[in-house]
Amino acid sequence: METQYNEQIGVMAVWVRSAEREQGETQHALRALYARCAGKCFVAVYFSGREDPAEQTSRLLCSHERQQRQPLEHAKAS
């Protein structure tokens, strides 16, 4: 588990690897971190995925492209 605090925006970013995800120590450490940061900053936890990053990125890009086209298609129909 890695942490990084961004003082400018008040966010504590936490990266949890797949191997650490289900470990009791990781869950305990996260609860302790939440308690320390309560009321002081926002905690963002990123869990490593179990899926293919290339496939997920492709889906995200396709979804974004469809969203970008929708306003144009509605404007043409008007």
Secondary structure, DSSP 8 states (H G I E B T S, - for coil): -EEEEETTTTEEEEEE-GGGTT-HHHHHHHHHHHHHHTTT-EEEEEE--SS-HHHHHHHHHHHHHHHHHHHHHHHHH-
